[in-house]
Amino acid sequence: MIEKKRSTTNLTSVTEKFMPKFLLAIATISILTTIGIVVTLLTETINFFRDVSFLDFYTGTILKPLGDDAVFGVLPLLLGTLYSTVIAMIVAIPVGLMAAVFLSEYASDKVRRVLKPILEILAGIPTIVYGFFAYTFVTPLLRSFIPALEPTNILSPGIVMGIMIIPMVASLSEDAMSSVPNTMREGALALGSTKLEVTWKVVIPAAISGIIASFVLGISRAIGETMIVAIASGSNKDFTFDLTQSMQTMTAYIVEVTGGEAPAGSTIYYSLYAVAMTLFVFTLIMNLVAQYISRKYREEY
């Protein structure tokens, strides 16, 4: 009996010594993977800027990657990405915030347990399904109201991206509002405030850090979206402000070129990494902004 107890103690001791090292190894893998991605992007991007001027790339309004007279200006892609992101957030922010307000402040526990999983089902739908939905349903629907709308355009994928992001905004905002102590609500109600006044003047200001963080993360998600814009926004690389026309985003450009015949070592091949590096910097900035806002405006209860 004593020997069995000693054996169990020794096994526990070995496990306790092994697990921290195992977990450190797992954490190190993720760190090394990130470093590898950054190094690869930087290396290939530097190769690209040996052939193309940095200033011309980020200020050029013409993108023509094929042919002997190839021109690489990223502004058309940046504009397409900006448009699709803005349209998506115009849809996602108000709808997601209103859904979060209802779930947090007005819905009963029974209703919340039913509606929240249904809302989050949207987050589990593959983005390629959203892409075909935008192309085969939303675009024809919009063309019945906007006859000038092209079969591929930036408006319908932007709207569908917003629908896809609604669960993220709603869920994160609802979590932030639910973390506000009930004593604050009860105190405001005791002073004569209505339910609506409590929501807008007490709960939302108290949860503002989490709400804004959800908006910023939604923007980051929209910037990095690929399949919806690749299917429904087209591949027009013109620098235009017309929402009814086909426009290409950074992610759609990467999909188009990698799916074509871009020989390794060519300028168009290296342009993929320059665009990907730009996309990486954009999403990194958005994530850093979200973390800063969360820390700066976080309320401790």
C-alpha positions in Angstrom: 0.0 0.0 0.0 2.9 2.3 0.9 4.7 1.4 -2.3 1.6 2.2 -4.4 1.2 5.6 -2.7 4.9 6.4 -3.4 4.4 5.4 -7.0 1.4 7.7 -7.4 3.3 10.5 -5.7 6.3 10.1 -8.0 4.0 10.0 -11.1 2.3 13.2 -9.9 5.7 14.8 -9.3 6.9 13.9 -12.8 3.6 15.2 -14.4 3.9 18.5 -12.5 7.5 18.9 -13.8 6.6 17.9 -17.4 3.4 19.9 -18.0 4.9 23.4 -17.7 7.6 22.5 -20.2 5.0 20.9 -22.5 2.7 24.0 -22.3 5.7 26.3 -22.9 6.6 24.3 -26.0 3.0 24.7 -27.3 3.1 28.4 -26.7 6.5 28.7 -28.3 5.2 27.0 -31.5 2.6 29.7 -31.9 5.2 32.4 -31.3 7.6 30.9 -33.8 4.8 30.6 -36.4 4.0 34.3 -36.1 7.7 35.2 -36.4 8.0 32.9 -39.4 5.0 34.6 -41.1 6.4 38.1 -40.4 9.9 37.2 -41.6 8.5 35.6 -44.8 6.4 38.7 -45.6 9.2 41.1 -44.9 11.7 39.1 -47.0 9.5 38.8 -50.1 8.2 42.4 -49.7 11.8 43.7 -49.7 12.4 41.8 -52.9 9.3 43.5 -54.5 10.5 47.0 -53.5 13.8 46.3 -55.3 11.9 46.4 -58.6 9.0 48.8 -57.7 9.3 52.2 -55.9 7.9 52.3 -52.4 6.4 55.7 -53.1 4.9 54.7 -56.4 3.3 51.6 -54.9 1.5 53.4 -52.1 0.6 56.5 -54.1 -0.1 55.0 -57.5 -3.7 54.9 -58.7 -3.0 52.4 -61.6 -2.7 48.7 -61.0 -1.9 46.6 -64.1 0.2 43.6 -62.9 0.3 41.8 -66.3 2.2 42.6 -69.4 5.5 44.3 -70.3 4.3 47.7 -69.2 3.1 46.4 -65.7 2.3 49.1 -63.2 1.8 48.5 -59.5 -0.2 51.0 -57.5 -2.0 49.7 -54.4 -4.5 52.6 -54.0 -7.3 50.9 -56.1 -7.1 47.9 -53.7 -6.9 50.1 -50.6 -10.0 52.0 -51.8 -11.9 48.8 -52.5 -11.0 47.4 -49.1 -12.0 50.7 -47.4 -15.3 50.8 -49.2 -16.3 47.2 -48.4 -15.2 47.7 -44.8 -17.2 51.0 -44.3 -20.3 49.5 -45.9 -20.0 46.4 -43.7 -19.7 48.4 -40.5 -22.6 50.6 -41.5 -24.7 47.4 -41.4 -23.0 45.6 -38.6 -22.6 48.3 -35.9 -26.2 49.5 -35.6 -27.8 46.1 -36.0 -25.3 44.4 -33.8 -25.5 47.0 -31.0 -29.3 47.0 -31.0 -29.3 43.2 -30.8 -26.9 43.4 -27.9 -29.0 46.0 -26.1 -32.1 43.8 -26.5 -30.4 40.7 -25.3 -28.7 42.4 -22.4 -31.4 44.7 -21.1 -34.8 43.7 -22.4 -34.9 39.9 -23.2 -35.8 37.4 -20.5 -33.5 34.6 -19.7 -35.6 32.2 -21.7 -35.6 34.4 -24.8 -31.9 35.1 -24.5 -31.1 31.4 -24.4 -33.0 30.9 -27.6 -32.0 34.1 -29.6 -28.3 34.3 -28.8 -27.4 30.8 -30.3 -29.6 31.6 -33.3 -27.8 34.9 -33.8 -24.4 33.2 -33.5 -25.3 30.6 -36.1 -24.5 33.4 -38.6 -20.9 33.2 -37.5 -20.7 29.5 -38.3 -21.8 29.8 -41.9 -18.8 29.4 -44.4 -17.9 32.7 -46.0 -18.1 31.1 -49.5 -21.8 30.6 -48.8 -22.1 34.3 -48.0 -20.2 35.1 -51.2 -22.7 33.2 -53.4 -25.6 34.7 -51.4 -24.3 38.2 -52.2 -23.8 37.3 -55.9 -27.0 35.4 -56.6 -29.5 37.0 -54.2 -28.4 40.4 -52.9 -27.0 41.8 -56.1 -30.1 41.0 -58.2 -32.3 42.4 -55.4 -30.3 45.6 -55.3 -30.4 45.9 -59.1 -34.2 46.0 -59.0 -33.8 49.3 -57.1 -30.5 50.5 -58.6 -30.5 49.6 -62.3 -27.0 51.0 -62.9 -25.6 48.4 -60.4 -23.1 46.1 -62.2 -23.4 42.3 -61.8 -20.2 42.5 -59.7 -19.9 45.5 -57.4 -18.7 46.5 -54.0 -22.1 47.3 -52.5 -23.6 43.9 -52.2 -20.5 42.1 -50.7 -20.2 45.0 -48.3 -23.7 44.5 -47.1 -23.3 40.8 -46.7 -20.0 41.2 -44.9 -21.9 43.4 -42.4 -24.5 40.7 -41.9 -21.6 38.2 -41.3 -20.0 40.5 -38.7 -23.3 41.2 -36.8 -22.8 38.2 -34.4 -19.3 39.4 -33.4 -20.5 42.9 -32.6 -23.6 41.7 -30.9 -22.0 39.0 -28.8 -19.0 41.0 -27.6 -21.2 44.1 -26.9 -23.7 42.0 -25.0 -21.0 40.5 -22.9 -19.7 43.9 -22.1 -23.1 45.2 -21.1 -23.9 42.1 -19.1 -20.8 42.7 -17.0 -22.1 46.0 -15.8 -23.3 45.5 -12.1 -27.1 45.4 -11.6 -26.6 47.9 -8.7 -25.9 50.6 -11.2 -29.1 49.8 -13.1 -31.1 49.6 -9.8 -29.7 52.9 -8.6 -30.6 54.7 -11.8 -34.1 53.2 -11.8 -34.5 54.3 -8.1 -33.8 57.9 -9.2 -36.7 57.8 -11.6 -34.9 56.9 -14.8 -36.8 54.9 -17.4 -35.5 51.6 -18.8 -34.3 53.3 -22.0 -32.5 56.0 -20.1 -30.8 53.5 -17.9 -29.6 51.6 -21.1 -28.3 54.7 -22.9 -27.0 56.8 -20.0 -25.7 54.2 -17.6 -25.2 50.8 -19.1 -23.7 51.7 -22.5 -21.3 54.3 -21.1 -20.2 51.8 -18.5 -19.5 49.1 -21.1 -18.1 51.5 -23.8 -14.6 49.9 -23.8 -16.0 46.5 -24.7 -18.4 47.9 -27.2 -15.8 50.0 -29.1 -13.4 47.0 -29.0 -16.1 44.9 -30.7 -16.4 47.6 -33.4 -12.7 47.7 -34.0 -12.4 43.9 -34.1 -15.4 43.9 -36.6 -13.5 46.3 -38.8 -10.4 44.1 -38.6 -12.6 41.1 -39.6 -14.0 43.0 -42.6 -10.6 44.1 -43.8 -9.4 40.5 -43.9 -12.4 39.0 -45.5 -11.6 37.1 -48.6 -14.2 34.8 -50.2 -17.2 37.2 -50.2 -15.4 39.9 -52.1 -13.5 37.4 -54.3 -16.9 36.1 -55.5 -19.2 39.1 -55.5 -17.0 42.3 -55.9 -15.3 41.4 -59.2 -11.7 42.1 -60.3 -11.8 45.6 -61.7 -8.6 47.4 -60.7 -9.7 50.9 -61.7 -9.4 53.7 -59.1 -13.1 54.7 -58.8 -15.4 56.0 -56.1 -18.5 54.6 -57.8 -20.1 52.0 -55.5 -22.1 50.5 -58.3 -19.0 49.4 -60.2 -16.8 46.3 -59.7 -13.9 46.9 -57.3 -11.2 44.7 -56.0 -9.9 44.4 -52.5 -6.5 43.4 -51.2 -7.6 39.9 -50.3 -9.4 39.4 -53.6 -6.2 40.5 -55.5 -4.2 37.9 -53.6 -6.7 35.2 -54.5 -6.8 36.2 -58.1 -3.0 36.3 -58.6 -2.3 33.1 -56.7 -5.0 31.3 -58.7 -3.4 32.5 -62.0 0.0 31.9 -63.5 2.4 34.0 -61.4 5.9 32.6 -61.9 8.0 32.4 -58.8 10.5 35.2 -58.6 8.5 37.6 -60.9 7.4 41.1 -59.9 3.7 40.1 -59.8 4.6 37.2 -57.6 6.4 39.4 -55.1 3.5 41.9 -55.3 1.4 39.3 -53.5 3.6 39.7 -50.5 3.6 43.5 -50.6 -0.2 43.5 -50.6 -0.3 40.8 -47.9 2.2 42.9 -45.8 0.0 45.9 -46.2 -3.0 43.9 -45.1 -1.1 42.5 -42.2 -0.1 46.0 -41.0 -3.8 47.1 -41.3 -5.1 44.3 -39.2 -2.3 44.6 -36.7 -3.1 48.3 -36.2 -6.8 47.5 -35.7 -6.0 44.9 -33.0 -3.6 47.2 -31.2 -6.3 49.9 -31.3 -8.8 47.5 -29.8 -6.5 46.5 -27.0 -5.6 50.2 -26.3 -9.3 51.2 -26.1 -10.1 48.2 -23.9 -7.3 49.2 -21.4 -7.9 52.9 -21.5 -11.7 52.9 -21.0 -12.1 49.7 -19.0 -14.3 50.1 -15.9 -13.4 48.1 -12.8 -16.3 46.9 -10.7 
